[in-house]
Amino acid sequence: MRRIMMTSALLLAFLGTTFAQNKSVFCSPDGKLKVTVSNTNGQAAYQVSQEDVVCIASSPLGVKTNFADLTQGLVMKDCKTSKVTDSYTLNTIKQSHVSYEATEAVCTFEKEGQLAMDIIFRVSNRDVAFRYKIYPKKDTRVAVIENEASGFMLPEGTTTFLCPQSDPMGGFARTSPSYETPYTLDAPMGTNGWGQGFTFPCLFKNADKGWILISETGTDGSYVGCRLLNEHDGLYRIGFPQPGEMNGIGSTTPSIALPGETPWRTITIGTTLKEIVETTVPWDLVKPKYSASRDYTYGKGSWSWIIKMDPSCNFDEQKNYIDFSAAMGYRSVLIDALWDVQIGYDKIEELARYGREKGVGIFLWYNSNGSWNDAPQSPLGKMDRSGVRRKEMAWMQQAGILGIKVDFFGGDKQPMMQLYEDILTDANDFGLQVIFHGCTLPRGWERMYPNYVASEAVLASENLHFGQGACDAEARNGCTHPFIRNVVGSMDFGGSTLNKRYSADNQHGTTRRTSDVYALATAVLFQSSVQHFALAPNNLTDAPAWAIDFMKQVPTTWDEVRFIDGYPGKYVVLARRAGDRWYVAGINADEQPLKKTVTLSMFDKGQQLTVYSDNPQLEGSVKTVKQNKKQQVTITIPPNGGVVIL
């Protein structure tokens, strides 16, 4: 009996050594962000705090594979830290030159005496990111990731600014989910969206202590696109795609070769929204996957479909829009769906030649569809298979086409993520730029794929044409995107219309509630290196001359962004710099006029500023004011109005 008791005591001592809590603490370069990684009873967890304010409470870590459960029975061997620096130039995001500095911690875990995985953390002065590196076990060289334990425990009292994930195979022609649902703002925690969680990025307000943005980056064809599931109360977890996506084709789980790494989970933390708006974490953590096949250029363009719909995709109208782009000094025209039957390949070549004479290139629309939804618009069957796709792209290269807009994708399963990557890779071989619509969120793709331009992944301008409700809510949505969707990736919104009505004659259809100055402001607020604005040739004569002149010269590539003021869904004031010129833009979605005195330190004291502003009737005008000694300007923005200062 005594021998049994001694054996039991030794066993308990062994278990205590194996599973006792051990932890590692590491900080951002400035020491303000602190991450604590712990291992309690064989389960890994982490916590994030900012100057002693808990932002992410103790949250689970780990993955479960088809050959090992790496969420339990773990032993943390060590956490080796080092300094990571990077400097890169990228003129297709919010900041053209980025200097990145972070603390990297590689936390190594064993299971059953064998190396199992590393959890790799990066902590910069405003961002925390982590991913898993999974190692082989004996002869196992591939793995299916069945689920991730990765969680985010938000503090009690946190409110949410989230975009619900839609059910698969719903909406127009069974094309959902396509990241085109409205945000729920300032809502309490506890719901799971419409039952399927939330699309990234996800914004949270930690009571009066600051803001938290959760997203992911680095996703390519070797993984799935993920969503955020509310498990209970304040605990949110990484979720994989829904079974019904892609018309039920393919698994919801990713398969990886070993050793293999998962995408990065990112957490941006700020005492104000400044850190959220100005973060570059989606691009800091990734590298280019290939070299650009040519020097890609960017700029503005026109687009007939948003005002005039499918019938406008004919030869004469597109020639008219080429002339319009030339008159505006624009780089391109986007020719939308049905061009293959309503114009034809030979006539597209003729339009391309005509455009070259005018200094205007062409983007062509394509349907991505293979077998994942019912979207009928053509060209069909040109983008889902490599041989057909490359033949089509070779024709485009010969015809001098600038790029493509590919629409109607089928979800976030691994085969669909592979299709995105394959389209981008093939397009680069033929010197084509790529815009995606009806699609997933970009995840660091501007840096990963040099010919990638932008994605929709938002309730974009087409909804303004299709429903008055979208027009009524335009300002509210416009005051949301700069804080959430557009923070993490280029957003192809297709807005800034100067028509009063969404129709070919500008007399019928839905009615725009926002002002002309609002349209100018969103040309600055919404970031994408290629912008196909919702302007029309009639705007040369029926829109204010000052508005047309502004839309002729507004940049689409930026060197710097600065948050000035705002609140999601209510109002926003941002500044962007192109070269040595600053553009300050603001819009208001509140029911009352917004009156603010803002400090504009980017302008010199006493400098003459050009101000575009609205009166209470949303009638715009242009005036000059002088920057005072405090470098402050008082602005008043009526509901649905805007302001631009330069």
C-alpha positions in Angstrom: 0.0 0.0 0.0 2.8 2.4 0.9 4.6 1.5 -2.4 1.4 2.4 -4.3 1.1 5.7 -2.4 4.7 6.6 -3.2 4.2 5.7 -6.9 1.1 7.9 -7.0 3.0 10.8 -5.4 5.8 10.4 -8.0 3.2 10.3 -10.8 1.5 13.5 -9.5 4.9 15.2 -9.2 5.6 14.2 -12.9 2.2 15.5 -14.0 2.8 18.7 -12.1 6.1 19.2 -13.9 4.6 18.5 -17.2 1.3 20.4 -17.0 2.0 23.1 -14.5 1.3 26.6 -15.6 4.3 28.3 -17.3 4.2 31.5 -19.1 6.2 33.9 -21.2 5.8 37.7 -21.5 7.0 39.9 -24.3 6.3 43.5 -25.4 6.1 45.8 -28.3 9.2 47.9 -29.1 7.8 50.8 -27.2 6.8 48.6 -24.3 3.1 49.6 -24.3 1.6 46.4 -25.8 2.2 43.3 -23.7 1.5 39.7 -24.7 1.4 36.9 -22.2 1.6 33.3 -23.5 0.7 30.6 -21.0 0.4 26.9 -20.8 -2.0 25.6 -18.1 -2.7 21.9 -17.8 -1.5 21.3 -21.3 -3.6 24.0 -23.0 -2.0 27.1 -24.6 -3.5 30.5 -24.2 -2.5 34.2 -24.6 -3.5 37.6 -23.2 -3.0 41.1 -24.7 -2.9 44.3 -22.6 -2.0 47.9 -23.4 -0.5 49.8 -20.6 -2.2 47.5 -18.0 -5.6 47.7 -19.7 -6.6 44.2 -20.8 -7.7 44.2 -24.4 -7.8 40.5 -25.1 -8.3 38.4 -21.9 -6.9 34.9 -21.6 -7.9 33.2 -24.9 -7.3 29.7 -26.3 -4.6 28.8 -28.8 -4.0 25.6 -30.8 -5.1 23.6 -33.8 -6.6 20.2 -34.2 -5.4 18.2 -37.2 -6.4 14.8 -38.5 -3.3 13.2 -37.0 -2.9 15.2 -33.7 -4.9 17.3 -31.3 -2.6 20.3 -30.7 -5.1 22.0 -28.4 -4.3 19.8 -25.3 -1.6 17.8 -23.8 1.0 20.4 -24.8 4.3 21.3 -23.1 5.7 24.8 -23.7 9.4 24.4 -24.1 10.5 28.0 -24.6 9.6 31.4 -26.2 12.6 32.8 -28.0 12.2 36.5 -28.8 14.0 38.6 -31.4 13.7 42.0 -33.1 12.2 42.1 -36.6 12.5 45.0 -38.9 11.3 45.6 -42.5 11.1 48.4 -44.9 9.0 48.3 -48.1 7.5 50.5 -50.8 4.0 49.8 -52.0 2.0 52.4 -53.9 -1.3 50.5 -53.9 -2.1 50.8 -50.2 -2.8 53.6 -47.8 0.9 54.4 -47.2 3.5 54.1 -49.9 6.6 53.7 -47.7 6.4 51.6 -44.6 9.0 51.0 -41.9 8.1 48.0 -39.7 9.5 47.1 -36.3 8.2 44.4 -34.1 9.1 41.9 -31.4 8.9 38.3 -32.6 8.4 35.5 -30.2 8.6 31.9 -31.3 6.9 29.7 -28.7 7.7 26.1 -29.1 5.4 23.3 -28.0 5.9 19.6 -27.7 3.4 16.8 -27.3 4.2 13.3 -26.1 7.9 14.3 -26.1 8.0 15.3 -29.8 8.1 18.7 -31.4 4.5 19.5 -32.4 4.2 23.2 -33.3 5.5 26.7 -32.9 3.1 29.6 -32.2 4.8 32.6 -33.7 3.8 36.1 -32.4 4.7 39.5 -33.8 4.0 42.5 -31.6 4.5 46.0 -33.1 3.5 49.3 -31.4 -0.1 48.9 -32.4 -0.6 45.3 -33.7 -0.4 41.8 -32.3 -0.4 38.9 -34.8 0.1 35.2 -34.4 0.2 32.1 -36.6 1.0 28.4 -36.2 3.8 26.4 -37.7 2.9 22.7 -37.5 5.6 19.9 -37.7 5.4 16.4 -39.1 4.8 13.4 -36.8 6.9 10.4 -37.7 6.1 9.7 -41.4 3.1 12.1 -41.6 4.0 14.8 -44.1 0.6 16.3 -44.8 -2.2 17.4 -42.5 -5.9 18.4 -42.6 -6.5 21.2 -40.2 -9.9 20.2 -38.7 -10.3 23.4 -36.7 -8.5 26.1 -34.8 -8.9 26.8 -31.2 -7.7 30.4 -31.8 -9.9 32.7 -29.8 -10.3 36.3 -28.8 -11.9 37.0 -25.4 -13.1 40.6 -25.4 -13.5 42.4 -22.1 -16.9 42.8 -20.5 -18.8 45.9 -21.7 -17.2 45.7 -25.2 -19.5 46.9 -28.0 -19.3 45.6 -31.6 -19.2 47.0 -35.2 -19.6 43.8 -37.3 -20.7 42.6 -40.7 -22.8 39.4 -40.5 -21.7 36.5 -42.7 -24.6 35.4 -44.9 -25.8 31.9 -45.6 -24.2 30.2 -48.6 -26.0 29.9 -51.9 -28.4 32.7 -51.3 -29.0 36.2 -52.7 -28.7 37.1 -56.4 -28.4 33.9 -58.4 -27.2 32.0 -55.3 -23.9 33.9 -55.2 -23.6 34.5 -51.4 -21.5 34.7 -49.3 -19.8 37.6 -51.0 -19.1 40.0 -48.1 -21.9 42.3 -49.0 -24.0 42.6 -45.9 -24.7 45.7 -43.8 -22.8 46.4 -40.6 -24.5 46.3 -37.2 -23.0 49.2 -35.3 -22.6 49.8 -31.6 -24.2 46.5 -30.7 -23.6 44.5 -27.6 -21.7 41.2 -27.7 -23.5 37.9 -27.5 -25.0 37.4 -30.9 -23.5 35.3 -33.8 -24.6 37.6 -36.6 -27.4 36.0 -38.6 -26.3 32.6 -37.2 -23.1 32.2 -39.3 -20.7 34.6 -37.5 -19.1 37.6 -39.0 -16.9 38.5 -41.9 -13.4 40.1 -41.4 -12.4 42.6 -40.4 -14.2 42.9 -37.0 -14.2 46.1 -35.0 -14.8 46.3 -31.2 -14.9 49.2 -28.7 -13.5 48.3 -25.3 -15.9 50.6 -23.4 -14.0 53.9 -22.9 -10.6 52.3 -23.0 -10.0 52.1 -26.7 -10.6 50.1 -29.9 -9.7 46.6 -31.2 -9.7 45.4 -34.8 -9.5 41.6 -35.5 -8.7 40.2 -38.9 -6.4 37.9 -40.8 -3.7 38.3 -43.5 -1.5 36.1 -45.7 -4.3 33.8 -46.8 -3.6 32.2 -50.2 -4.4 28.9 -52.0 -2.8 26.9 -49.2 -5.5 27.6 -46.7 -9.2 28.7 -46.4 -10.6 32.1 -45.8 -11.9 32.3 -42.3 -14.7 34.1 -40.4 -15.2 35.0 -36.7 -17.7 33.0 -34.6 -19.2 34.2 -31.4 -19.0 31.1 -29.2 -20.5 32.7 -26.1 -20.5 36.1 -24.5 -17.2 37.8 -25.2 -15.4 34.8 -26.7 -15.0 34.9 -30.5 -13.2 32.1 -32.4 -11.8 31.5 -35.8 -14.3 29.7 -38.0 -13.8 27.8 -41.3 -16.1 28.1 -44.4 -19.6 26.8 -44.4 -20.3 23.4 -46.0 -22.7 24.8 -48.5 -20.2 27.3 -50.1 -19.1 26.5 -53.6 -22.4 24.7 -54.2 -21.2 22.1 -51.7 -18.1 21.4 -53.6 -14.9 20.7 -51.6 -14.1 20.4 -47.9 -14.5 23.2 -45.3 -11.1 22.3 -43.9 -7.6 23.2 -45.4 -5.0 20.7 -46.2 -1.3 21.7 -45.8 2.1 20.1 -46.4 4.3 19.8 -43.3 6.0 21.6 -41.9 3.4 24.2 -42.7 2.2 27.6 -41.6 -1.3 29.0 -41.2 -2.2 32.6 -42.1 -1.7 35.3 -39.5 -4.5 36.3 -37.1 -4.1 40.0 -36.5 -5.3 42.3 -33.6 -4.9 46.0 -34.0 -5.2 48.0 -30.7 -5.6 51.7 -30.2 -6.6 54.1 -27.4 -8.3 56.0 -30.3 -9.3 55.1 -33.9 -6.0 56.6 -35.1 -4.2 53.3 -34.7 -7.0 51.4 -36.4 -7.2 53.6 -39.4 -3.4 54.0 -39.9 -2.4 50.3 -39.4 -0.4 48.6 -42.1 -0.4 45.1 -40.5 -2.1 43.3 -43.4 1.0 44.0 -45.5 3.7 44.1 -42.8 3.4 40.3 -42.3 3.5 39.1 -45.9 6.0 39.1 -48.8 5.5 39.2 -52.6 4.9 35.8 -54.1 6.3 36.7 -57.5 7.8 39.7 -59.4 5.7 42.0 -61.4 5.9 41.1 -65.1 5.8 44.8 -66.0 5.6 48.2 -64.4 1.9 48.5 -63.5 0.4 51.9 -63.5 -2.7 53.1 -61.7 -5.3 55.9 -61.9 -8.9 56.9 -62.5 -11.4 55.5 -64.9 -15.0 55.7 -66.0 -17.7 53.0 -66.0 -21.1 53.1 -67.8 -22.8 50.1 -66.1 -23.4 51.7 -62.7 -25.6 54.4 -64.2 -26.8 52.8 -67.5 -26.8 49.1 -66.7 -26.4 46.2 -69.1 -27.7 47.9 -72.2 -24.8 50.4 -72.1 -22.3 47.6 -72.8 -22.5 48.3 -76.6 -19.9 49.6 -79.0 -21.2 53.1 -79.4 -21.7 53.8 -75.7 -18.3 52.4 -74.8 -16.7 54.6 -77.4 -18.5 57.5 -75.9 -17.1 56.6 -72.5 -13.6 56.4 -73.9 -14.1 59.9 -75.1 -15.4 60.9 -71.7 -12.4 59.3 -70.0 -10.1 61.2 -72.4 -11.8 64.5 -71.6 -11.4 63.8 -67.9 -7.7 62.8 -68.3 -8.6 59.3 -67.0 -6.5 56.2 -67.6 -9.2 53.7 -68.4 -12.7 52.5 -69.1 -14.3 49.5 -67.4 -16.5 47.5 -69.9 -18.9 45.4 -67.8 -20.9 42.2 -68.3 -22.2 40.9 -71.6 -19.6 42.7 -73.7 -18.8 39.4 -75.5 -22.3 39.1 -77.0 -23.2 42.8 -77.2 -19.9 44.1 -78.6 -17.9 41.0 -79.6 -14.2 40.2 -79.5 -13.3 41.9 -82.8 -15.1 45.1 -81.8 -13.4 45.1 -78.4 -10.1 45.0 -80.2 -11.3 48.0 -82.2 -12.3 49.8 -79.0 -8.8 49.1 -77.5 -7.1 50.6 -80.6 -9.4 53.6 -80.4 -8.6 53.9 -76.7 -4.9 53.9 -77.3 -5.2 56.8 -79.7 -7.0 58.7 -76.9 -4.6 57.5 -74.1 -7.3 55.4 -72.5 -7.0 51.7 -71.7 -9.7 49.0 -71.1 -10.6 46.8 -68.2 -12.9 43.8 -69.1 -15.5 42.2 -66.9 -15.6 38.3 -66.5 -17.8 35.9 -64.6 -15.6 33.6 -62.5 -18.2 30.8 -62.6 -17.5 27.2 -63.0 -20.1 25.3 -61.0 -20.7 27.3 -57.8 -23.6 29.6 -58.5 -26.3 30.6 -61.1 -25.0 33.9 -62.2 -25.8 34.0 -66.0 -23.8 37.0 -67.1 -21.1 36.3 -69.7 -18.3 35.9 -70.5 -18.8 32.6 -68.7 -16.3 29.7 -68.4 -13.2 31.7 -69.1 -11.7 32.1 -65.7 -12.2 28.8 -63.8 -9.8 26.6 -65.9 -6.1 27.2 -66.5 -5.9 26.4 -70.2 -9.0 28.4 -71.3 -8.0 31.3 -68.9 -4.5 31.6 -70.3 -5.7 31.5 -73.9 -8.1 34.3 -73.1 -5.4 36.3 -71.3 -3.1 35.8 -74.3 -5.8 37.4 -76.5 -6.1 40.3 -74.0 -2.4 40.9 -74.0 -2.4 40.9 -77.8 -5.3 43.4 -77.9 -3.6 45.7 -75.3 -6.2 45.2 -72.5 -5.1 46.7 -69.2 -6.8 44.4 -66.8 -9.8 42.4 -65.7 -12.7 42.6 -63.2 -13.7 39.0 -62.2 -17.1 38.6 -60.5 -19.3 36.1 -58.7 -17.0 33.9 -56.6 -18.3 31.0 -54.5 -17.0 31.3 -51.0 -13.9 30.8 -48.9 -13.0 27.1 -49.3 -9.5 26.2 -50.2 -10.2 25.5 -53.9 -11.8 29.0 -54.2 -8.7 30.6 -52.6 -6.6 28.6 -55.1 -8.7 30.1 -57.9 -8.0 33.6 -56.7 -4.3 32.9 -56.6 -4.3 31.1 -60.0 -6.2 34.0 -61.7 -3.7 36.5 -60.3 -0.6 34.5 -61.2 -1.8 33.8 -64.7 -2.8 37.4 -65.2 0.6 38.6 -64.2 2.2 36.4 -66.8 0.2 38.4 -69.4 0.7 41.8 -67.8 -2.9 42.2 -66.6 -4.1 43.9 -63.5 -6.9 42.2 -61.5 -10.0 43.5 -59.7 -12.3 41.1 -57.9 -16.1 41.5 -57.3 -18.7 39.4 -55.6 -15.7 38.1 -53.7 -13.9 37.5 -50.4 -11.9 40.1 -48.4 -8.3 40.7 -49.6 -5.8 39.5 -47.1 -2.5 41.2 -47.7 -2.9 40.7 -51.5 -1.6 44.1 -52.6 1.9 43.1 -51.4 1.6 39.3 -52.2 0.4 39.7 -55.8 2.0 42.8 -57.6 -0.8 42.9 -60.2 -3.7 42.8 -57.7 -5.6 46.0 -57.6 -8.7 45.8 -55.3 -11.7 43.8 -54.2 -15.3 44.8 -53.7 -16.2 42.8 -50.5 -18.5 45.5 -49.4 -22.0 46.8 -50.0 -20.8 48.8 -53.0 -22.3 51.4 -55.4 -24.4 49.0 -57.4 -26.8 48.9 -54.4 -27.4 52.6 -54.8 -28.8 51.9 -58.2 -30.9 49.0 -57.2 -32.7 50.3 -54.0 -33.7 53.6 -52.5 -32.9 52.2 -49.1 -29.2 52.0 -50.0 -29.3 55.6 -51.1 -30.9 56.7 -47.9 -28.2 54.8 -45.9 -25.3 55.9 -48.2 -23.8 58.4 -45.7 -24.0 55.9 -42.8 -22.2 53.2 -44.8 -19.7 55.8 -46.1 -18.9 56.7 -42.5 -18.3 53.0 -41.7 -16.0 51.7 -44.4 -12.9 54.0 -43.5 -12.9 52.4 -40.0 -13.4 48.8 -40.9 -13.5 47.4 -44.4 -11.1 49.8 -46.1 -8.6 49.6 -43.2 -7.4 46.2 -44.2 -7.5 46.3 -48.0 -8.2 48.3 -51.2 -11.9 48.7 -51.7 -13.4 48.8 -55.2 -16.6 50.8 -54.3 -17.2 52.4 -57.7 -18.9 55.5 -56.3 -18.5 59.3 -56.4 -21.4 59.9 -58.8 -22.5 63.4 -59.7 -25.8 62.3 -61.2 -28.8 63.2 -59.1 -30.6 60.0 -60.2 -29.3 56.5 -61.1 -30.5 56.4 -64.7 -29.2 57.1 -68.2 -31.3 60.3 -68.5 -30.6 61.5 -64.9 -34.4 61.9 -64.5 -35.5 58.4 -63.2 -34.5 55.7 -60.8 -33.2 56.0 -57.3 -32.4 59.4 -55.9 -29.1 60.3 -54.4 -29.4 61.8 -50.9 -25.8 62.9 -50.6 -24.3 66.1 -51.9 -21.8 66.7 -54.7 -19.1 67.6 -52.0 -19.9 64.2 -50.4 -19.0 62.6 -53.7 -15.7 64.5 -53.9 -14.9 63.5 -50.3 -15.5 59.8 -50.8 -13.1 59.9 -53.8 -10.5 60.7 -51.1 -11.9 58.6 -48.2 -12.3 55.3 -50.2 -8.8 54.0 -51.0 -8.1 52.0 -54.2 -5.2 52.6 -56.6 -7.6 52.1 -59.5 -10.9 53.9 -59.2 -13.7 53.5 -61.7 -15.9 56.4 -60.6 -19.7 56.5 -61.2 -19.5 59.6 -63.3 -21.2 59.9 -66.7 -20.5 62.0 -69.8 -23.5 64.2 -69.1 -21.7 65.4 -66.0 -19.4 67.5 -68.2 -22.3 69.9 -68.6 -24.8 69.2 -65.8 -22.5 69.0 -62.8 -20.8 72.0 -61.2 -17.6 72.9 -62.9 -15.7 72.9 -59.6 -16.8 69.3 -59.0 -15.7 68.1 -62.4 -12.3 69.9 -62.0 -11.7 68.3 -58.7 -12.6 64.8 -60.1 -10.2 65.4 -62.9 -7.2 65.9 -60.6 -7.9 63.8 -57.4 -5.2 61.1 -57.0 -5.9 57.4 -56.6 -2.5 56.5 -55.1 -1.5 57.9 -51.7 1.7 58.3 -49.7 0.3 58.7 -46.2 -3.0 58.7 -44.3 -3.8 60.4 -41.0 -6.9 60.0 -38.9 -8.3 63.3 -37.7 -11.7 62.6 -36.2 -14.7 60.4 -36.5 -16.9 57.6 -35.2 -18.1 54.6 -37.2 -21.4 55.2 -38.9 -21.7 58.8 -37.7 -18.9 60.9 -39.3 -15.3 60.7 -40.5 -12.5 63.2 -41.2 -9.3 61.8 -42.7 -6.3 63.3 -44.4 -4.4 61.7 -47.3 -1.1 62.9 -48.8 -0.1 62.4 -52.5 3.4 63.7 -53.0 3.6 67.1 -51.2 -0.1 67.8 -51.4 -2.6 67.0 -48.6 -6.3 66.3 -49.0 -8.5 66.5 -45.9 -12.0 64.9 -46.5 -15.0 64.6 -44.2 -18.6 63.4 -44.4 -21.5 63.4 -42.0 -24.2 60.7 -41.5 -25.7 62.1 -38.3 -29.1 63.7 -38.2 -27.7 67.0 -37.1 -25.0 69.2 -38.7 -21.5 68.4 -37.6 -19.5 71.4 -36.4 -15.9 70.7 -35.5 -12.7 72.6 -35.0 -10.0 70.3 -36.3 -6.2 70.7 -36.1 -4.6 70.4 -39.5 -0.9 70.2 -38.6 0.0 69.2 -42.2 -0.8 72.7 -43.4 1.5 75.6 -42.5 0.3 78.5 -40.3 -1.2 81.2 -42.4 -1.4 78.9 -45.5 -4.2 79.6 -48.0 -6.5 76.6 -48.1 -9.1 75.6 -50.7 -12.3 74.4 -49.1 -15.2 72.6 -50.8 -18.2 72.7 -48.5 -22.0 72.4 -48.3 -24.7 74.7 -47.1 -27.7 73.3 -45.1 -29.5 72.6 -48.4 -26.5 70.5 -49.6 -25.5 73.1 -52.2 -21.8 73.0 -52.6 -19.4 75.8 -53.1 -15.6 76.5 -53.1 -13.8 79.2 -51.1 -10.4 80.0 -49.7 -9.6 80.3 -46.0 -6.4 81.0 -44.2 -5.0 78.5 -41.7 -4.8 80.2 -38.3 -1.8 80.3 -35.9 -3.1 77.2 -34.1 -3.3 75.3 -37.4 -7.0 74.9 -36.8 -10.0 75.1 -39.1 -13.6 75.0 -38.1 -15.8 72.9 -40.4 -19.5 72.5 -40.6 -20.9 69.4 -42.4 -24.7 69.1 -42.9 -26.3 65.6 -42.8 -25.4 63.7 -46.0 -22.9 66.4 -46.8 -19.2 66.6 -47.1 -16.1 68.8 -46.9 -12.7 68.7 -48.7 -9.7 70.9 -47.8 -6.5 71.1 -49.8 
